[in-house]
Amino acid sequence: MRIVRVATVPFFVLHHLRSQLLQLAEAGHEVIVVTSPGARAEEVDRLASVRFLPIPIARPIAPLSDAAALWRLFRLFRRLRPDIVHSTTPKAGLLCAVAGWLAGVPVRLHTFTGQVWAELSGPVRWIAQASDRLMIRLNTRCYADSPSQRAYLIESGFSTPERLRVLGSGSLGGVDLVLFNRERLGRGARETRERLGLVPQARVITFVGRVTRDKGIVELLEAFTALRERVPEVVLVIVGPLEPARDPLPTETLDRLRNDPSIRLMGYDPSPERYLAISELLCLPSYREGFGNVVLEAAALGVPSVGTRITGLSDAIVDGRTGVLVPVKDASALAIALVELLENESGRRMLGEAARARVIQEFDARLVNALLMQEYTSLMHPNPGWTIA
């Protein structure tokens, strides 16, 4: 099969789709990746057995550049005649749905990884919601990366059950258990702690993700202040890019991130597993999330998570068994959960081991990728009597 995978930015391809793309290529399929040029695009170009074709796709609404990207995608699909076009990320999803439909691509797919409109209001929210509805209407089939996200979209009237599926237990690409291996990473733990300037007794809580308001950073810092009164040796490590143009943090929050001696602001790092491997807990207090794959990555290393009780994270974290869920935007509840887990080493260890066992059983990347390949095959060669929605 000739398969075109499209995402808005190279980072998404590298962080979420790398093992999936390589496994598809190893299975003998022709894999073509389309994403914007720019930061880290050269790494996408170096992926073995994968062809890279850059097309600029703007993340914000940009009518002129969006029209240009749509035209380029349409021409590309007409020239390549792919069997399958599969998009992820909102803007790429909308443009691919339209271009793929116009170009007559036989199988057009999109995977939702969260609803960008969840924290929006006014006309921008309406436009984002209309985009999701159009994607579901024009594509052959769509997927949600978590069961609760699928249920939310169906209950909200965006899709019928037949047109929106979840593969396996969810997630976009599972976890690479070779990369997120605690025995391997444990050998470099001392070096990582020294590089961060941690004293031997330091206790580490880590956040991995975009450093924006909707990731709960404001509440995280408020909870961290309360936590330090009970556990003074705790250190907060924040791994991820600052995005001042999208949902910026308050100035006082940014100042503290940069100046608090108990906080390590690392910026984007292509190897977040090094920080997770030295952590007692992962904290992800998001307002919205698709699945929260970093929860699974931490779990693979035996690190439990504290997250918010929202669509997506409620699938990634089994409350009370692999981590703890707290109400969204509730810094007090977040602080209580962090204190309780830091002060209960045996309980924290039990959660971490249960989380790791669940990842190995349900979210091994090889398993998740095999399910996707089965889906591709069934869509291209449906059994008699099957109806493709």
Secondary structure as UniProt FT lines:
FT   STRAND          2..6
FT   HELIX           10..12
FT   HELIX           13..17
FT   HELIX           18..26
FT   TURN            27..28
FT   STRAND          30..35
FT   TURN            39..40
FT   HELIX           41..45
FT   TURN            48..49
FT   STRAND          50..54
FT   HELIX           63..80
FT   STRAND          84..88
FT   HELIX           90..103
FT   STRAND          107..112
FT   HELIX           116..119
FT   HELIX           122..138
FT   STRAND          141..144
FT   HELIX           147..155
FT   TURN            156..157
FT   HELIX           161..163
FT   STRAND          164..165
FT   TURN            168..169
FT   TURN            177..179
FT   HELIX           182..186
FT   TURN            187..188
FT   HELIX           189..195
FT   TURN            196..197
FT   TURN            200..201
FT   STRAND          203..208
FT   HELIX           213..215
FT   HELIX           217..230
FT   TURN            232..233
FT   STRAND          234..239
FT   TURN            244..245
FT   HELIX           251..259
FT   TURN            261..262
FT   STRAND          263..267
FT   HELIX           273..276
FT   TURN            277..278
FT   STRAND          281..284
FT   HELIX           293..300
FT   TURN            301..302
FT   STRAND          305..308
FT   TURN            311..312
FT   HELIX           313..316
FT   TURN            320..322
FT   STRAND          323..326
FT   TURN            328..329
FT   HELIX           331..342
FT   HELIX           345..362
FT   HELIX           365..380
FT   TURN            384..385
//
